[in-house]
Amino acid sequence: MVQITTSGQVMNRAMRRAGMHAGAAVMALAMPAVAAAADAAETAAQDGAAQNEPVRVERVQNPADIVVTAQKRTELLAEIPQSISVVGEDTLERQQARSFSDYAELVPSLSITQSNPGETRVILRGINTGSVGSTVAIYVDDTPFGSSSSLGNAAVLAGDFDTFDLQRVEVLRGPQGTLYGSNSLGGVIRFVTNRPALGEYEMRAQAGVEFVDGGGTGWSGNALVNVPVGDTIAIRASGFYRRQAGFVDIIGRDFEKEADEADIYGGRISALFQPSDALSLRLTAIAQNIRAGSPSSYEADPVTKQPITTDPFTGEALSGLSRVEFFPDDNDVDYRLYNGTLDFDLGFATLTSVTSYGTLEQDQTTDNTIGFGPTVTFVYQALGGRTDTIGAILAAPLEQEKFTQEVRLSSQDSEVFEWQVGGYYTDEKVELHQELIPFVQDTGELFDPTLLGFADLLTLDLNSDYEEIAGFANAELHITPRWEVGGGIRYSHNEQNVVQIEQGAFQPLQGLPSPNITDGESSENVFTWSASTRYELGDLSSVYARVAKGYRPGGPNVIPPGAGPDFPVQYDADTLISYEIGLRGETADRSFAFDGAVYYLDWNDILIFGAFDSAIGPVGANDNGGGARVYGAEVSATLRPTAGLQLAINGAYNDAKLTDDTPPVTGGLDGDELPYTPKLSTTLSLDYEWALGGDALAFVGGDVQLISDQSAAFDPAYRATFGRRLDLDGYEKVDLRAGVDFGAFSVTAYARNLTNSLGLSNVGEFGTRPGTLVSASPIRPRTIGLSLAAGF
């Protein structure tokens, strides 16, 4: 069962408001008071267990029950005038959902592109052009994680935190520029962790195994402990380890492992000091390591996207999914996050201070023989008199560190007027090093450039600093017991600088000094705002409207030697304004719940990334690229026709298109669909549970996900070759689950992608694979798993 977490303050406020409306007429979606609903559900569960009868499934929570902190204060979801989805702890547990790819289908308008753990692009409501700056902000509790700058590859390095011992995942759709600031154009994803529990001992452990069709065997283990230290202190610690099985074979030398095998492990420790109801201090440390091999992508036909069946070099027959590699790829990503949160009740308001320091480190090695091999071979044969065929790998370590401080003052809950004011500061540094390293293709032996008199073949260092200060305020006025209006503002100022150093043998060959040093800087001010209104149609059903603005920071580019007149010196912040109307409600008997919204998004000065010409060849840079718009609708509905049986649907329609041509280096044309945004996406869920006697509860369930066709990234080379954009075919995916929960012990079996659908989540750039092939990243093949859990 879902654990409904409520605070007494929020519950009391909901009860008071419900009491005010007791004499009002109830419409078709009117709902009973929260307290009555919660009591009725608890009584039904107790009666059902006592009589060995089915009890109600509560895995998909109702807006009337869910408590969230999305607006940086504790509130009922039903009272928030914007589109929010919550994936609770129980749902994550039963579906063994450990990463974005496991639970994205449960959230309308949420999609991801991922070919390797630790490298994930998160997209909400289609806000994506394939640039390097993130459009979805990632938070752990109240702490932002990941680079705010577009110079730190934040778009593809979204923090994909393991979900073990999370209380919930909150997904805020639409721009959140007022409370969350930069990079929240599409929305925000918040990982809400479980707080240490005062006065309670808790221990829990899990172990699981899974088998991937056409691949290897994976396994997992995790554990947690909560220990009170006296009456005012508690410590909670958890750890996890996952072996993610691979399913893609290597074409080429034997690298002695699956191409895409990964180990993911880490832990979290949190201490809570609460000497009184008015004061609490929580300290938290999180560590997560990802050790991945090659991307989970295969060589595909550029038109059909089907996997190749013969080796492109030898003509030998292939079975399964295969990719070409001359040197093994590696991708190691480490998350570290340290946070201190202080809450102090001043009587008239609560003072909150959130201090954090986080790091993200990536150590990536990529086989670039197809792109650079011929050039490197020519240089080494010409200068070194060698006859070997030389390959090239690109080593690209990245280090990001980020300090943030937020202080805010929030009024007490009120039936008339509530307010919040605060200030925010962040200072982040990103160091990106890229080095082209030669190796002998026949043996895989790294080749030392100093043998030819060079310290390096080619290296690039890109070091950037980002500093931001912001102030924000928001308020909510209850004009009548049923009608409220609210709004907020935020002023942000950021300054950035970047230095690029290029050196190596390729520099003198191009007539350039080594090292070649270039730099750039920028400064900008951004004002964002939101306004909303909400009206209660019945006791706990409501309609709302919201308009809001979000932004993503601009920044500087480094100007390479011989840059053309069109090379962008810097790029401006892109902004998005959202217009949204929504409806939430539930029938009096809790047999039907509905949450839906329609919206229009107006996106201006969209950030794009392209390769611009210069004296040293194509150089990647950020630029602004006109506008885009999205017409969309989302719906989540739950039906409980009988005790223990629950049917749920969540779906989205997003018509997302450019309204201008992007710069030619990107290749987007007016009217093009935005990348990786299916027009239609739907997930249908069916769950049934029943009591077996005593504390035992059995459950079965399944999901069917339907995804329509979608366009891949803007790709000028593909369009020039085939006269159109590359697209991805729609697909369906079926998941099943079943298990028994004995209270202190549970067992769960599951099957993901039961029909072994070859749905694609990403396709690589044309011209980067052998011949005319493209790299295609599929969803995971059929995976059968079993998990055991125990605790007290």
Steps between C-alpha positions, in 0.01 A plus 500: 500500500618855440599673818311828507727748673322802643585766751250585769511863394413424139230251599340743741495772238338265249239399755419861582459585133285193444284604795447840346353339190284239674180662382610546142356306211716208391573465130582178320863521611434617858696321773459442875723664756858375508479374855180308435648343188817398683302353790271313262792353311670388823177345631439318171852359506462378858158344433620334181798343671289378789248333270761373251340718233667716237617843615525812293807559290648843573817485289387784276442774753213744476546878492293514819761297690839596362718741693781669305762767555514608137437865589757488783234464766299196609170489310238265367547435129132578444560858613786579259403689181738329261567163340689260729548123500615301802650152481488364856734267683268202472463536124876527457541191717243276335615588150868471593544846348857607576576758230339746257446230240295292746241758606491762222199325347298566817521877452312675216722697260823368654741339255870423506775422253761270646759273347718460808439520877609841622439662161133595490309783339171574678218661302172639632218611268731481199732784604815378327711593200797273571718775649752453781309706759235330713132596473394301810642584842592206725464539877571271796268630771572876486841468337561559126733247337681545170643794313294817448732600218481370144878446509478193725308251281210514748244397239640147475627466857172518690539361851341153476490417872413152619152496654561265793363653822348798320171626637386610155598654168320827424479615139397863451399562139525842343748782573602542865712812466357672808583250775765286326673747272724400212463198270136431593351585160326165467464438872670352806561146626540474878634193679347522849695285745369337816587699810652328803221399739534606862442230760471214246724210407469374144695252292427383149688307233433388142664269251409437139603329180393557139562342161513701177398339173804468275722636776641425840381468858463793735460513873444754775519539875417783737440565866406778741503564871337774710637544852381748764762661722311618803177693455628778275737334252453230237731364232387329179743325266447299182713337235446325167683306230365413155658298221319601182528226240604584148332385179709646212788304343826647374608469136879494501754384756386303804476745789400219739171649615159611381519833324252675727544334839491741797552504876309765697553537873490754779327606817349775707533598866289761672494631857208691650532717810165628631524634853150652480201533271630842398852402396648226283832447326555228241839407353515271198776346288434310176747303287425311180745343254420380151749273324373442148652357186387576148166658416197271469476574130531291185598562141182562302383555147457880456152464348335205674697532830513121510818335633756386249520124437850480352838630614566822297869407463506121454148427374454230765148437630405660833238409754352736755588868542857599410718810486843571354784592734873510436572591861275435801285794613473588868282746686549556874279754676513593870243705694580660836256723683526648850215700650403673822142619549395710800134575582416745779143593592500870589131501583379732224704310237751219448860577413665240276866488405621247241876469448647251254816397325489251214737351247450307180796326340497320168794304362404395149699323231342481155623318192533769229680291242226543240517879522871561566669174400583588138647839599704360785629215283609749231687715755681207658592335172620829352698623801601174660554277202262242647293254305253423780137595472442738789176549689403773743317519828366815661559519875263761644509538879265764641493640853223722631467642849210713619434692821150631571341696782131577531329685784126547505230617737158334470184615672297262710208321336206735472147492367539858374854589388827306469836631383861403446815706433856380451844542356724258308868484413698248298863473396602220268810401311530257211826358362475305176809333355501328160796308367538314172710189566632278216518122511601219265183345362637147460612468863311771690835623634503872588752693292727748677508834308840587652654237270432747221610801702152606614384541858139451387314434179221742590365614838235751594423644844179696552475654846197709596363682805134581563380724782138592563309700759122515509210623711146369487157552656162338460161535667155344507178684587178313588237742372218269611502155662483357145700747294869583525750688288878492518817604328873539530802684366873427479791717399822319406843635410781275374857555390705247308849465358668227301857424392592249230851362446584293191836339444667206330646387171195601298542867593832566317377293206220755463735797537380578852701551819504228762354566746223710350309686774162668457248628751159663541269648761137603541262668743121500492187578700180296472156570647250214529148493640187291549131564564226251580146464620308203639130449562347208691205353313416265786644405834819362346468555127640808336591678180812713465677726253868592498732710288872488572840586356818295519851545367833336427813717543691631204877515504827559316667309218873484438593638158742267315763624252357581159140500621256620237276807540206279598679344795301594814702693756243418766143372527202644683272333753211319340161552662169318502152618596238238583122541500323213680149407614439191712231301679531261796232302674374177649160343551353478848554124526864530381429269210616752238768771506604736223785745446537672164641812337521674163777747422679715245876561524670792326878447484729781380872529414536125532849381580663285233843342462682470170840463334614835357786537248838643604867477406537191718197329350145461631469629856199436723327804645169606652266739318140620505265362241165675469185364659282195557154428635316209659129424511438229757265312727558254785275272696530262793193305605439218747199267511419264789193304389522255789703443814860406425479577126652814355531622142708806419591694190743780445550652161620807319461673165779738398511680166846658530650683202750765400352834393827618337796349322794433730852602385607278209762319710216342698271424207159567655232648272184693577225243568739219601390295798716540809729198554392196700147621571233246403168662425318233695621301798280291726545251782214275608534326836299225666558385859317260728581399855331280756557378854631146550440491873693644790733775380547351153392701197532372141513726196516477122521776245622619166560803280466555128690797361419638155736748331428661162756584231748776585778694331867459585744788548550768237767353272605702191712212364210253511261750344746578222545129424140377523301818446314474831553472875569171670202377699435228757210260458240475772494195724319328784646350818335256741609455864365249753551459875374278781591430858408439859557738788511325838566822691853436621587309184401535134577342164444664161533357150494720192535497124587817310448533126329163491451506121866594440413817313790669322383852585765770458576784739786660308681496164851639456629756254532390137858448384645392833466124443646273229382584149144629504399320820357682800516423870160401645425474874211266584299458816622200700403161355271264689621486860377246755579568866438392857543709815491406870464752783496476877485753778375600839 
